[in-house]
Amino acid sequence: MASLLFVGNDVTKEQVLRAELDFREGDTLSAANLSRRLEANRRRLFNLQLFHQVLVQLACRNGELTVLFSVQERWYTFPIPIFSLADRNLRAWADRPDKWRRVDYGLHITRRNFRGRNEELIGNLQLGFNRKYELFYEAPGYGPRRRIGVGAGLSFYRARALDYATQQDRLVTFRPINGDPISRTYATVGLRWRRTVQALAAFDVSFHQEQISDSVNLLNSDYFLGRTRRQFLDAGLSAVLNQRNTFAYPLTGRYARASIVYRHFLTPGAPPQVLVRGRYARYVALGGPFYYSAAAQGQMRFSRRLSYADNRALGYESLVRGYDPYVIDGRHYALLQQGVSYRLFDAGKLQLQPLDNPKINTIPLVLYLNTFADAGYVGANTRGLPNELPGRLLASVGVGLHLVTYYDRVFTLEYARTLRGQGGFFFRSEFPI
């Protein structure tokens, strides 16, 4: 190959793009798989999520190849007003008697592709029901091959209410007249190793300090195992293999993630913990506008004794769809999800005529009809009151509409029916699988 060229990268450094490719000038490229290899590299650049589109062109002269990648850069600075619900999801918020007081507001600022090196700065100034002040920096890689990077962050959090117990598989909230029932502070720093945007590993160490009020300790002495204050160190190792065709709404490919976290308490009386998590997902094109997706994930937590604050399973970060109003506490869980998507229509990229900036004047719009089935299980030594769902099979089926649009945004409206005979509509802002 004679030369490798890039156009359109006014902000992005060329070395960031070169680091993602699996060929260089001077390499010999086989004609048999040349088209497939160029497309795979084009997808790598697109999945940096720095560009609206990436095109590749090939020219051959006197037996020498010239490969040209043309990119259209996105808008990288996003000052977004915060107006969010202070609950796990929309259904949990709607069930609160004081829901209109449980609103957070403020400003979330993200600067992607900082310095043109695919670095990221994130700042949060959140007021309202929960106060949060945060600053994070992420650099995926340094050097000509961009293999080693770093991450760091600081977070201060104060809440006006606290979910201090679980009864009948729902969170019980304490809100004092004065003061904050909980405060959290943590600082984190870590190393990153990346082969490409598809293969990443990270090692992180973080210091945490958390404090609850005396009233919370009286209501649930197991919240921090009889203490109102605790400090601990987390050391975690994680690895990701992401070979999906696109990261926003994948249709083909596979995804795997594994992590292990060791927690050591600096305050006496709490035994150490080990948390192991894993996830694997597969995406298959069935032909025409039909696509199939399936994912399996699980968690195992090991410790002689767990506080209530650490004894979390489904209903928090992961859930069986349809069980949104509930939380299922436990050390271990398994979750299976699958779905079939049918592309109803693809409007391509809608042009906003009054705007002449190519970074913001086109809106992609794709709508999918999706049917799904989920099943989950949370391990429990005992089952019964005050909670019934630990130790039981959780399952649901449903149908939904998935909208894929601006800047990798995915919005879903789903109807789910559970094994308990309960049903409802649920709105989400991310791809469920």
C-alpha positions as CSV (number, residue, x, y, z in Angstrom):
1,M,0.0,0.0,0.0
2,A,1.5,3.3,-1.1
3,S,-0.4,5.8,1.1
4,L,-3.1,6.2,3.7
5,L,-5.0,9.5,3.7
6,F,-7.7,11.1,5.9
7,V,-9.9,14.0,5.1
8,G,-12.5,15.8,7.3
9,N,-10.7,15.4,10.6
10,D,-10.4,19.1,11.3
11,V,-10.3,18.5,15.1
12,T,-9.4,14.8,15.4
13,K,-5.7,14.1,15.3
14,E,-4.6,11.7,12.6
15,Q,-2.7,9.5,15.0
16,V,-6.0,8.7,16.8
17,L,-7.4,7.4,13.5
18,R,-4.3,5.5,12.5
19,A,-4.2,3.7,15.8
20,E,-7.6,2.1,15.1
21,L,-6.5,0.5,11.8
22,D,-5.0,-2.9,11.3
23,F,-2.8,-1.8,8.3
24,R,-0.1,0.8,7.6
25,E,1.7,2.2,4.7
26,G,4.0,-0.4,3.2
27,D,1.7,-3.3,4.2
28,T,0.6,-5.9,1.6
29,L,-3.1,-6.2,1.4
30,S,-4.7,-9.3,-0.1
31,A,-7.1,-8.7,-2.9
32,A,-9.3,-11.7,-1.8
33,N,-10.4,-10.0,1.4
34,L,-9.6,-6.4,0.7
35,S,-13.3,-5.2,0.6
36,R,-14.1,-7.0,3.9
37,R,-11.0,-5.6,5.6
38,L,-11.7,-2.1,4.5
39,E,-15.3,-2.2,5.8
40,A,-14.1,-3.7,9.1
41,N,-11.7,-0.8,9.6
42,R,-14.3,1.8,8.5
43,R,-16.6,0.4,11.3
44,R,-13.8,0.8,13.8
45,L,-13.5,4.5,13.0
46,F,-17.2,4.9,13.1
47,N,-17.5,3.2,16.4
48,L,-15.2,5.7,18.0
49,Q,-18.5,7.7,18.1
50,L,-16.7,10.8,17.0
51,F,-18.2,11.0,13.5
52,H,-21.6,11.2,11.9
53,Q,-20.3,9.1,9.0
54,V,-17.1,7.5,7.8
55,L,-16.5,6.6,4.1
56,V,-13.6,4.7,2.6
57,Q,-12.3,4.9,-1.0
58,L,-9.7,2.9,-2.8
59,A,-7.5,3.9,-5.7
60,C,-4.9,1.8,-7.5
61,R,-2.1,3.1,-9.7
62,N,0.8,1.1,-11.1
63,G,0.0,-1.6,-8.5
64,E,0.2,0.8,-5.6
65,L,-2.9,1.3,-3.4
66,T,-4.1,4.5,-1.9
67,V,-6.7,4.3,0.8
68,L,-8.7,7.4,1.7
69,F,-11.0,7.7,4.8
70,S,-13.4,10.6,4.7
71,V,-15.0,11.5,8.0
72,Q,-17.7,14.0,9.1
73,E,-17.0,15.2,12.6
74,R,-19.7,15.6,15.2
75,W,-20.3,18.4,17.7
76,Y,-18.1,17.6,20.7
77,T,-19.2,20.0,23.4
78,F,-22.5,19.3,25.0
79,P,-23.8,21.6,27.8
80,I,-27.0,19.7,28.7
81,P,-29.5,21.0,31.3
82,I,-30.2,18.4,34.0
83,F,-33.9,17.7,34.7
84,S,-34.2,14.2,35.9
85,L,-36.1,12.0,38.3
86,A,-34.5,11.0,41.5
87,D,-35.4,7.3,41.2
88,R,-34.3,4.2,39.4
89,N,-36.8,4.5,36.5
90,L,-40.0,6.3,35.5
91,R,-42.3,3.7,37.1
92,A,-40.5,3.8,40.4
93,W,-40.8,7.6,40.4
94,A,-44.5,7.7,39.5
95,D,-45.3,5.4,42.5
96,R,-43.8,7.9,45.0
97,P,-46.4,10.1,46.9
98,D,-43.9,13.0,46.8
99,K,-42.8,12.5,43.2
100,W,-42.9,16.1,42.2
101,R,-40.4,16.9,44.9
102,R,-38.1,14.1,43.8
103,V,-36.6,16.1,40.8
104,D,-33.0,17.0,40.1
105,Y,-31.9,19.9,38.1
106,G,-28.6,21.5,37.1
107,L,-26.0,21.3,34.3
108,H,-24.2,18.4,32.7
109,I,-21.2,19.3,30.5
110,T,-19.4,16.8,28.3
111,R,-16.4,17.6,26.2
112,R,-15.7,14.7,23.8
113,N,-12.6,14.4,21.7
114,F,-10.9,16.9,24.0
115,R,-7.7,18.2,22.3
116,G,-8.6,16.1,19.3
117,R,-7.2,13.0,21.0
118,N,-10.5,11.2,21.8
119,E,-10.2,12.3,25.4
120,E,-13.3,13.1,27.4
121,L,-14.1,15.6,30.1
122,I,-17.4,15.3,32.1
123,G,-18.7,17.7,34.7
124,N,-21.9,17.6,36.7
125,L,-23.4,20.4,38.7
126,Q,-26.7,18.9,40.1
127,L,-29.0,20.6,42.5
128,G,-32.5,19.9,43.6
129,F,-33.5,16.7,45.5
130,N,-30.0,15.2,45.2
131,R,-26.9,17.3,45.0
132,K,-24.0,16.1,43.0
133,Y,-20.7,17.7,42.1
134,E,-18.5,15.7,39.8
135,L,-15.5,15.9,37.4
136,F,-14.2,13.0,35.4
137,Y,-11.4,12.7,32.8
138,E,-10.9,9.8,30.5
139,A,-8.0,9.3,28.1
140,P,-8.2,6.0,26.2
141,G,-4.6,6.0,25.0
142,Y,-1.4,7.9,24.7
143,G,1.6,7.4,22.3
144,P,1.7,6.7,18.6
145,R,-0.1,3.4,19.0
146,R,-2.4,4.8,21.8
147,R,-2.3,1.6,23.8
148,I,-2.0,2.9,27.4
149,G,-4.4,5.5,28.8
150,V,-5.7,6.8,32.2
151,G,-8.9,7.7,33.9
152,A,-9.6,9.8,37.0
153,G,-12.5,11.4,38.8
154,L,-14.0,13.1,41.9
155,S,-17.5,12.9,43.1
156,F,-19.4,14.6,46.0
157,Y,-23.1,13.5,46.6
158,R,-25.7,14.5,49.1
159,A,-29.3,13.3,49.1
160,R,-32.4,14.5,50.9
161,A,-34.0,11.1,51.1
162,L,-32.7,7.5,51.3
163,D,-34.1,4.1,50.5
164,Y,-33.1,2.3,53.7
165,A,-34.9,-1.1,53.4
166,T,-36.8,-3.4,51.0
167,Q,-40.2,-4.6,52.0
168,Q,-42.6,-6.5,49.7
169,D,-39.9,-6.2,47.0
170,R,-40.2,-2.4,47.0
171,L,-37.8,0.2,48.4
172,V,-38.8,2.0,51.6
173,T,-37.8,5.6,51.8
174,F,-36.8,7.8,54.7
175,R,-36.9,11.6,54.3
176,P,-36.1,13.7,57.3
177,I,-37.4,17.1,58.0
178,N,-33.9,18.5,58.2
179,G,-30.5,17.4,57.1
180,D,-29.3,14.8,54.6
181,P,-29.7,11.1,55.5
182,I,-26.7,10.1,53.4
183,S,-23.6,11.6,51.8
184,R,-21.0,10.0,49.6
185,T,-17.6,11.1,48.4
186,Y,-15.2,9.2,46.3
187,A,-12.0,9.6,44.2
188,T,-10.9,7.2,41.5
189,V,-7.8,6.8,39.3
190,G,-7.0,4.0,36.8
191,L,-5.0,2.7,33.9
192,R,-6.5,1.7,30.5
193,W,-5.2,-0.7,27.9
194,R,-6.8,-0.7,24.4
195,R,-5.9,-2.8,21.4
196,T,-8.6,-0.9,19.4
197,V,-11.9,0.6,20.1
198,Q,-13.2,-3.0,20.1
199,A,-10.8,-4.4,22.7
200,L,-10.4,-2.6,26.0
201,A,-9.2,-3.4,29.6
202,A,-9.0,-1.2,32.7
203,F,-7.6,-1.3,36.2
204,D,-9.1,1.1,38.7
205,V,-8.5,2.0,42.3
206,S,-11.0,4.2,44.2
207,F,-11.4,5.6,47.7
208,H,-14.9,5.9,49.1
209,Q,-16.3,7.6,52.2
210,E,-20.0,7.3,53.0
211,Q,-22.0,8.5,56.0
212,I,-25.6,8.0,57.0
213,S,-27.6,9.8,59.8
214,D,-28.3,8.2,63.2
215,S,-32.0,8.0,62.2
216,V,-31.2,5.7,59.2
217,N,-29.1,3.5,61.5
218,L,-32.0,3.2,63.9
219,L,-34.4,2.3,61.1
220,N,-32.1,-0.3,59.6
221,S,-29.0,-1.3,61.7
222,D,-27.8,-3.5,58.8
223,Y,-27.6,-0.6,56.3
224,F,-23.9,-0.2,57.2
225,L,-23.7,-3.1,59.6
226,G,-24.4,-1.0,62.7
227,R,-22.2,1.9,61.8
228,T,-23.1,5.4,60.5
229,R,-19.8,5.9,58.6
230,R,-17.6,3.7,56.5
231,Q,-14.5,4.0,54.4
232,F,-13.2,1.5,51.8
233,L,-11.0,0.9,48.9
234,D,-12.1,-0.7,45.7
235,A,-9.6,-2.3,43.3
236,G,-11.2,-3.5,40.0
237,L,-10.1,-5.2,36.8
238,S,-12.4,-5.3,33.7
239,A,-12.1,-6.3,30.1
240,V,-14.4,-5.6,27.1
241,L,-14.6,-7.2,23.7
242,N,-17.0,-5.2,21.6
243,Q,-17.3,-6.5,18.0
244,R,-20.8,-5.2,17.3
245,N,-21.5,-3.5,13.9
246,T,-22.5,-0.3,15.8
247,F,-22.5,0.5,19.5
248,A,-25.7,2.4,19.7
249,Y,-28.2,-0.1,18.3
250,P,-26.3,-3.2,17.3
251,L,-27.7,-5.6,14.7
252,T,-24.8,-8.0,14.1
253,G,-21.7,-9.0,16.0
254,R,-21.0,-9.9,19.7
255,Y,-20.2,-8.2,23.0
256,A,-18.4,-9.6,26.0
257,R,-17.5,-8.0,29.3
258,A,-16.0,-9.4,32.5
259,S,-15.0,-7.6,35.7
260,I,-13.8,-8.4,39.2
261,V,-13.7,-6.0,42.1
262,Y,-12.1,-6.4,45.5
263,R,-13.4,-4.2,48.3
264,H,-11.3,-3.6,51.5
265,F,-12.9,-1.7,54.4
266,L,-10.7,0.8,56.3
267,T,-13.3,1.0,59.1
268,P,-13.3,-2.1,61.4
269,G,-16.1,-4.6,61.6
270,A,-16.9,-5.2,57.9
271,P,-15.3,-8.2,56.1
272,P,-13.9,-7.7,52.6
273,Q,-15.9,-8.4,49.5
274,V,-15.2,-9.8,46.1
275,L,-17.7,-9.0,43.2
276,V,-17.6,-10.9,39.9
277,R,-19.7,-9.8,37.0
278,G,-20.0,-11.0,33.4
279,R,-22.0,-10.4,30.3
280,Y,-22.2,-11.9,26.8
281,A,-24.4,-10.8,23.9
282,R,-24.9,-11.9,20.4
283,Y,-26.6,-10.1,17.5
284,V,-27.6,-11.9,14.3
285,A,-29.1,-10.7,11.0
286,L,-32.0,-13.1,10.1
287,G,-32.5,-11.8,6.6
288,G,-34.3,-8.8,5.2
289,P,-35.4,-6.4,7.9
290,F,-35.3,-9.0,10.8
291,Y,-32.7,-9.1,13.5
292,Y,-32.2,-11.3,16.6
293,S,-30.4,-10.4,19.8
294,A,-29.7,-12.4,22.9
295,A,-27.7,-11.7,26.1
296,A,-26.7,-13.5,29.3
297,Q,-25.3,-11.8,32.3
298,G,-24.7,-12.6,36.0
299,Q,-23.2,-11.6,39.2
300,M,-21.6,-13.3,42.2
301,R,-20.7,-11.5,45.4
302,F,-18.6,-13.2,48.1
303,S,-18.3,-12.0,51.7
304,R,-18.8,-13.4,55.2
305,R,-21.4,-10.7,55.8
306,L,-23.0,-8.0,53.6
307,S,-24.5,-4.7,54.6
308,Y,-27.9,-3.8,53.2
309,A,-26.3,-1.2,51.0
310,D,-24.2,-3.8,49.2
311,N,-26.8,-6.6,48.9
312,R,-28.1,-5.6,45.5
313,A,-29.1,-7.7,42.5
314,L,-31.8,-7.1,39.9
315,G,-33.9,-3.9,39.7
316,Y,-31.0,-1.5,39.9
317,E,-28.5,-1.5,37.0
318,S,-30.1,-4.6,35.4
319,L,-33.6,-5.9,35.5
320,V,-36.1,-8.3,34.0
321,R,-38.3,-6.0,31.9
322,G,-41.8,-5.6,33.4
323,Y,-40.5,-5.8,37.0
324,D,-39.5,-2.1,37.0
325,P,-41.5,-1.3,40.2
326,Y,-39.5,-3.9,42.1
327,V,-36.0,-4.5,43.4
328,I,-34.7,-8.0,44.2
329,D,-31.9,-8.1,46.7
330,G,-29.3,-10.8,46.9
331,R,-25.6,-11.7,46.4
332,H,-25.9,-13.6,43.1
333,Y,-28.1,-13.3,40.0
334,A,-28.5,-14.6,36.5
335,L,-30.4,-12.7,33.7
336,L,-31.3,-13.9,30.2
337,Q,-32.7,-11.6,27.5
338,Q,-33.6,-12.1,23.9
339,G,-35.5,-10.2,21.3
340,V,-36.4,-10.0,17.6
341,S,-36.4,-6.6,15.9
342,Y,-38.2,-5.7,12.6
343,R,-37.1,-2.5,10.9
344,L,-40.3,-0.6,10.2
345,F,-38.7,2.2,8.4
346,D,-35.4,4.0,7.9
347,A,-35.8,7.7,7.0
348,G,-32.1,8.0,6.4
349,K,-30.8,11.4,7.5
350,L,-33.3,14.2,7.6
351,Q,-31.9,17.6,6.7
352,L,-32.7,20.6,8.8
353,Q,-32.7,23.3,6.1
354,P,-32.4,26.4,8.4
355,L,-29.1,25.1,9.7
356,D,-25.9,25.0,7.6
357,N,-23.6,23.3,10.1
358,P,-23.1,19.7,9.0
359,K,-22.4,18.6,12.6
360,I,-26.0,19.3,13.7
361,N,-28.2,19.8,10.6
362,T,-28.9,16.1,9.9
363,I,-31.0,13.8,12.0
364,P,-30.9,10.0,11.4
365,L,-34.3,8.3,12.1
366,V,-34.8,4.5,12.3
367,L,-37.8,2.8,13.9
368,Y,-37.8,-0.9,14.9
369,L,-40.7,-3.1,16.1
370,N,-39.3,-5.4,18.8
371,T,-40.7,-8.5,20.6
372,F,-38.8,-9.8,23.6
373,A,-38.6,-12.4,26.4
374,D,-36.6,-12.0,29.6
375,A,-35.9,-14.4,32.5
376,G,-34.0,-13.9,35.7
377,Y,-33.2,-15.4,39.1
378,V,-31.7,-14.0,42.3
379,G,-30.2,-16.5,44.7
380,A,-31.5,-16.4,48.3
381,N,-31.0,-18.5,51.4
382,T,-34.6,-17.9,52.5
383,R,-37.8,-16.8,50.7
384,G,-40.9,-15.1,52.1
385,L,-41.9,-12.0,53.9
386,P,-41.0,-9.2,53.8
387,N,-39.8,-10.0,50.2
388,E,-41.1,-12.7,47.9
389,L,-39.1,-12.4,44.6
390,P,-35.7,-13.5,45.8
391,G,-35.4,-17.2,45.1
392,R,-38.2,-17.2,42.5
393,L,-38.1,-17.4,38.7
394,L,-38.7,-13.9,37.2
395,A,-39.9,-13.9,33.6
396,S,-41.7,-11.6,31.1
397,V,-42.6,-11.2,27.5
398,G,-43.4,-8.0,25.6
399,V,-43.5,-5.9,22.5
400,G,-42.0,-2.4,21.9
401,L,-41.0,0.4,19.6
402,H,-37.3,1.4,19.4
403,L,-36.3,4.7,17.9
404,V,-32.7,5.3,16.9
405,T,-31.9,8.9,16.3
406,Y,-29.6,11.9,16.9
407,Y,-26.0,11.3,18.3
408,D,-26.6,7.5,19.0
409,R,-29.7,8.2,21.1
410,V,-32.1,5.2,21.5
411,F,-35.6,5.6,22.9
412,T,-37.9,2.7,23.6
413,L,-41.5,2.3,24.5
414,E,-42.3,-1.2,25.6
415,Y,-45.3,-3.1,26.9
416,A,-44.3,-6.1,29.2
417,R,-46.3,-8.8,30.8
418,T,-44.7,-10.7,33.7
419,L,-45.0,-14.2,35.1
420,R,-47.0,-12.6,38.0
421,G,-49.7,-11.6,35.6
422,Q,-48.8,-7.9,35.8
423,G,-48.4,-5.7,32.8
424,G,-47.6,-2.1,31.9
425,F,-45.9,0.3,29.5
426,F,-42.3,1.3,30.2
427,F,-40.2,4.1,28.6
428,R,-36.4,3.7,28.4
429,S,-33.6,5.7,26.9
430,E,-31.2,3.0,25.9
431,F,-31.1,-0.2,24.0
432,P,-32.2,-3.0,26.4
433,I,-29.8,-5.8,25.2
